[in-house]
Amino acid sequence: MSSIDIFQGEAPSLESYWRSIILFGVNSASYKFALAQSVMNVAKNGSSMISLDDLALPYASHLCNHLKKSPKQITGRTGPFIKACVDFNNHTIGADELRIATLRHGFNCVLDAFHVVNREQIVVDFFQKDFHGTRKNIILTDAIHQLAVTDTFCNLQHETEARWRLVETAWEHGLNANLLGVKYDQNENLLFVDNYLQRKNITSARDALNGYQKGKCFYCFRDIDVDQHSVNACDVDHFYPHVLKPYINGANLDGIWNLVLSCKNCNRGADGKFAKVPSTKYVKRLHKRNEFLISSHHPLRETLMQQTGTTERQRIGFMKNIDTQAASYLIHRWEVQNVNPEIF
């Protein structure tokens, strides 16, 4: 077996699927966090079903509690659900009115969007809708019940709450929550902000990498050009997405080992990679690219070896470790059809 055949995708754990929702799901309002906490509490109690009517007040209560400290709980205009929560906090409406407002407005999008990560539905459902006529129930799946009996379940509740507080803080200060560098402190069971999450200027990498790629996109082999005024101007892409920088242990994602030249379509087109983890076939290709540069005594040889390991065995272990971590966070694998024949 070739050394590059070692790279195989591994199924993420249930904890990884849950964390992917909390860390990388769409954040345009904090409803996702309130729903997550509500569903976790139902699971902790051992229940397998709850009606929306019974879920409404516990769900809304999470929003009400956060609104007392952080009035910014949505990126757009304040809608009737948030207004009802504010009115409840101000004692201008009662619990029954809050419940009715929540049923009318609070669940409209969050139930369908909850399991969406990187624009796609994850393969694990932690709950499902059971809507028939006037009956509106939430069915908790085996997945969340399996989580509920693990030692990490309490940590996941702390992480969800901490991530919520980070996001609302970002909104309050006019920051993009997706630019927050977030790390997990296992001793404190909390997430914390690391504000260095910024792309470095890596324009000079184009010339260094293009010779090996023979003027082709790393992923689809479309013609590319290092001249940024060209119609085929390439992007310098972080193979493992830069958004993972605060979460990946033991690797510099800005390192040359993780940089490839990509056409704009593959990097950020309609079906582009964005923040997905590349298919394992691309992991093999990246390893092959790095080994080529090392074995050919390319000027980047020493840099690559310092970043990934002095022997091929070490480098394979390094790549496999990073790939496993990346897939456990971002879940989805990405692949694209070749535009031109494979040449490297």
C-alpha positions in Angstrom: 0.0 0.0 0.0 1.3 3.4 -0.9 1.9 5.8 2.0 -0.7 8.2 0.7 -3.3 5.5 0.7 -3.3 5.8 4.5 -5.4 8.9 4.5 -9.0 7.7 5.1 -12.0 9.7 6.4 -13.2 8.8 9.9 -16.8 9.3 11.0 -17.0 12.2 13.4 -18.3 11.5 16.9 -21.7 12.7 18.1 -19.9 15.3 20.2 -18.2 16.6 17.1 -21.5 16.9 15.2 -23.0 18.8 18.1 -20.0 21.1 18.4 -20.1 21.8 14.6 -23.6 23.1 15.0 -22.7 25.3 18.0 -19.4 26.6 16.6 -20.0 26.7 12.8 -23.7 26.9 12.3 -25.2 30.1 10.8 -25.4 32.9 13.3 -27.9 35.6 12.4 -29.8 35.3 15.6 -29.2 33.6 18.9 -32.3 31.4 18.6 -30.1 28.4 17.8 -28.4 28.6 21.2 -31.7 28.9 23.0 -33.1 25.9 21.2 -29.9 23.9 21.8 -30.1 24.6 25.6 -33.8 23.8 25.6 -33.4 20.5 23.8 -30.5 19.5 26.0 -32.6 20.0 29.1 -35.4 17.9 27.6 -32.9 15.1 26.8 -31.3 15.4 30.3 -34.7 14.7 31.8 -35.0 11.5 29.7 -38.0 12.7 27.6 -38.3 11.6 24.0 -40.9 14.0 22.9 -42.1 17.5 23.7 -44.8 19.7 22.2 -44.0 23.1 20.9 -46.5 24.4 23.3 -44.5 22.9 26.2 -41.2 23.9 24.7 -42.1 27.5 24.0 -41.7 29.1 27.5 -38.4 27.3 28.4 -37.0 28.2 25.0 -38.1 31.8 25.3 -36.8 32.0 28.9 -33.2 31.5 27.6 -33.6 34.5 25.3 -35.2 36.6 28.1 -32.3 35.8 30.4 -29.7 36.8 27.8 -31.6 39.9 26.8 -31.2 41.2 30.4 -27.5 41.4 29.9 -27.0 41.7 26.1 -29.8 43.5 24.2 -28.3 42.5 20.9 -29.6 39.0 20.1 -30.1 39.3 16.3 -28.1 40.8 13.5 -31.0 42.3 11.6 -34.1 44.2 12.7 -35.7 43.2 16.0 -38.8 41.0 15.2 -41.9 40.3 17.2 -40.4 37.3 19.0 -37.5 39.4 20.5 -39.9 42.2 21.2 -42.2 39.8 23.1 -39.2 38.7 25.2 -38.2 42.3 25.9 -41.8 43.1 26.9 -41.9 40.1 29.2 -38.7 41.3 30.9 -40.3 44.7 31.3 -43.4 43.1 32.8 -45.7 44.6 30.1 -46.8 41.1 29.0 -47.3 37.9 31.0 -46.1 34.3 30.5 -49.1 33.3 28.4 -48.7 36.1 26.0 -45.0 35.3 25.7 -45.8 31.6 25.0 -48.3 32.6 22.2 -45.8 35.0 20.6 -43.1 32.3 20.8 -45.4 29.8 19.1 -46.2 32.3 16.4 -42.8 33.7 15.7 -40.0 32.0 17.7 -39.7 28.7 15.8 -40.2 29.9 12.2 -36.7 29.2 10.9 -34.6 27.8 13.7 -36.1 24.3 13.7 -35.2 23.8 10.0 -31.8 25.6 10.2 -30.6 24.0 13.4 -28.8 21.1 11.7 -27.3 23.1 8.9 -23.5 23.5 8.9 -21.5 25.0 6.1 -24.7 25.4 4.0 -25.5 21.7 4.2 -27.6 19.5 6.5 -25.4 17.3 8.7 -26.2 13.5 8.6 -27.1 13.3 12.3 -30.4 14.7 13.6 -30.6 15.5 17.3 -34.3 16.1 17.0 -37.0 15.9 14.3 -40.3 17.7 13.7 -43.5 15.8 14.1 -46.0 18.2 12.6 -49.4 16.9 11.5 -52.4 19.2 11.4 -52.6 21.1 14.7 -50.2 18.7 16.4 -46.7 20.2 16.6 -44.2 18.1 18.5 -40.4 17.7 18.6 -39.1 14.2 18.7 -35.7 13.8 20.3 -33.6 11.2 18.5 -31.3 8.5 19.9 -28.3 10.7 19.0 -29.1 13.3 21.7 -30.1 10.7 24.2 -26.7 9.0 23.6 -25.0 12.3 24.2 -27.0 12.9 27.4 -25.5 9.9 29.1 -21.9 10.8 28.3 -19.4 12.4 30.6 -19.0 15.3 28.1 -22.7 16.3 28.1 -22.3 18.9 30.9 -19.3 20.3 29.0 -21.4 20.7 25.9 -23.9 22.7 27.8 -21.2 25.0 29.1 -19.7 25.3 25.6 -23.1 26.2 24.1 -23.6 28.9 26.7 -20.1 30.2 26.3 -20.3 30.4 22.6 -23.6 32.2 22.9 -22.0 34.8 25.1 -19.1 35.3 22.7 -21.5 35.8 19.7 -23.7 38.3 21.5 -20.6 40.2 22.7 -19.4 40.4 19.1 -22.7 41.7 17.9 -22.8 44.3 20.7 -19.5 45.7 19.6 -20.3 45.5 15.9 -17.9 42.6 15.1 -18.5 39.7 12.8 -19.0 36.7 15.0 -17.4 34.5 12.4 -14.1 36.3 13.0 -14.0 35.4 16.6 -11.1 33.1 17.5 -12.6 30.7 19.9 -10.7 28.1 22.0 -11.9 25.6 24.6 -10.4 25.6 28.0 -10.9 22.1 29.3 -10.0 23.0 32.9 -12.5 25.8 33.1 -15.1 24.1 30.8 -15.4 27.4 28.9 -14.7 28.8 25.5 -12.6 32.0 25.2 -11.7 34.5 22.5 -8.4 34.6 20.8 -8.4 37.8 18.7 -5.5 37.0 16.4 -7.8 35.3 13.9 -6.8 37.2 10.8 -5.5 36.0 7.4 -1.9 36.9 6.8 -0.8 38.4 3.5 0.3 35.4 1.5 0.4 36.8 -2.0 4.1 35.8 -2.4 3.1 32.2 -2.1 1.7 32.2 -5.7 5.1 32.2 -7.4 6.4 29.6 -5.0 3.6 27.1 -5.6 2.6 27.7 -9.2 5.6 25.9 -10.7 4.6 22.6 -9.1 0.9 23.0 -10.1 1.9 23.7 -13.7 -0.5 26.6 -14.0 -3.5 24.5 -13.0 -6.0 24.7 -10.1 -5.0 22.3 -7.3 -8.5 20.9 -7.2 -10.1 20.9 -10.7 -7.0 21.5 -12.9 -8.6 24.5 -14.5 -6.0 27.0 -16.0 -4.9 29.6 -13.5 -2.6 32.6 -13.6 -0.5 34.2 -10.8 -1.1 37.6 -12.5 -3.9 39.0 -10.4 -5.0 41.2 -13.4 -5.6 38.1 -15.5 -9.1 36.7 -16.1 -7.8 33.4 -14.7 -6.2 35.0 -11.6 -5.8 32.4 -8.9 -6.5 32.5 -5.2 -4.1 31.3 -2.5 -6.3 28.8 -0.6 -5.9 27.4 2.9 -6.4 23.7 2.2 -7.7 23.2 5.8 -9.9 26.3 6.2 -8.5 29.2 8.1 -11.5 29.3 10.3 -10.1 26.2 12.0 -7.0 28.1 13.2 -8.1 28.5 16.9 -9.1 24.8 17.1 -6.4 22.8 15.4 -3.6 21.7 17.8 0.0 21.3 16.6 -0.1 23.1 13.3 0.3 26.5 11.7 -2.5 26.7 9.1 -0.7 29.7 7.5 2.2 27.4 6.8 3.2 26.6 3.2 2.3 23.0 3.8 -1.4 24.1 3.9 -1.4 26.5 1.0 -2.5 25.7 -2.5 -3.4 27.7 -5.6 -7.0 27.4 -6.5 -9.3 28.9 -9.2 -11.9 31.3 -7.9 -14.7 28.8 -8.8 -13.3 26.1 -6.5 -12.3 28.5 -3.7 -15.4 30.7 -3.5 -17.7 30.0 -6.4 -21.3 28.8 -6.2 -20.2 25.2 -5.4 -16.9 26.3 -3.9 -15.0 24.8 -1.0 -15.4 27.7 1.4 -15.1 26.3 4.9 -15.5 22.6 4.0 -12.8 19.9 4.5 -11.5 18.7 1.2 -12.1 15.1 0.2 -9.4 12.5 1.2 -8.3 12.3 -2.4 -7.1 15.9 -2.1 -5.4 15.1 1.2 -3.4 12.5 -0.7 -2.6 15.1 -3.4 -1.5 17.6 -0.9 0.8 15.1 0.8 2.2 14.2 -2.7 2.8 17.9 -3.5 4.6 18.4 -0.2 6.7 15.2 -0.7 7.6 16.3 -4.2 8.9 19.7 -2.9 10.9 18.0 -0.2 12.4 15.2 -2.3 13.3 17.6 -5.1 15.3 19.8 -2.6 13.0 22.7 -3.4 13.8 25.9 -1.5 10.8 25.3 0.6 12.1 21.9 1.7 13.4 22.9 5.1 10.3 25.0 5.8 8.0 22.1 5.0 10.0 19.6 7.1 10.0 22.0 10.1 6.2 22.4 9.8 5.2 18.8 9.2 8.0 16.4 10.2 11.5 15.3 9.3 10.5 11.9 8.0 7.7 10.9 5.6 6.2 8.7 8.4 6.1 11.7 10.7 4.5 13.8 7.9 1.9 11.2 7.2 1.0 11.1 10.9 0.9 14.9 11.0 -1.5 15.1 8.0 -3.7 12.3 9.4 -3.9 14.1 12.8 -4.8 17.4 11.2 -7.3 15.9 8.9 -9.1 14.0 11.7 -9.3 17.2 13.8 -10.6 19.3 10.8 -13.3 16.7 9.9 -14.4 16.5 13.5 -15.1 20.2 13.5 -16.3 21.1 10.0 -18.0 17.7 9.3 -18.6 18.1 5.5 -16.2 16.8 2.9 -15.9 18.7 -0.4 -15.1 17.5 -3.9 -15.4 18.9 -7.4 -15.4 17.5 -10.9 -12.1 17.9 -12.9 -12.2 20.6 -15.6 -9.1 19.2 -17.2 -7.2 15.9 -16.9 -5.3 15.3 -13.7 -1.6 16.2 -14.1 -0.2 16.0 -10.6 
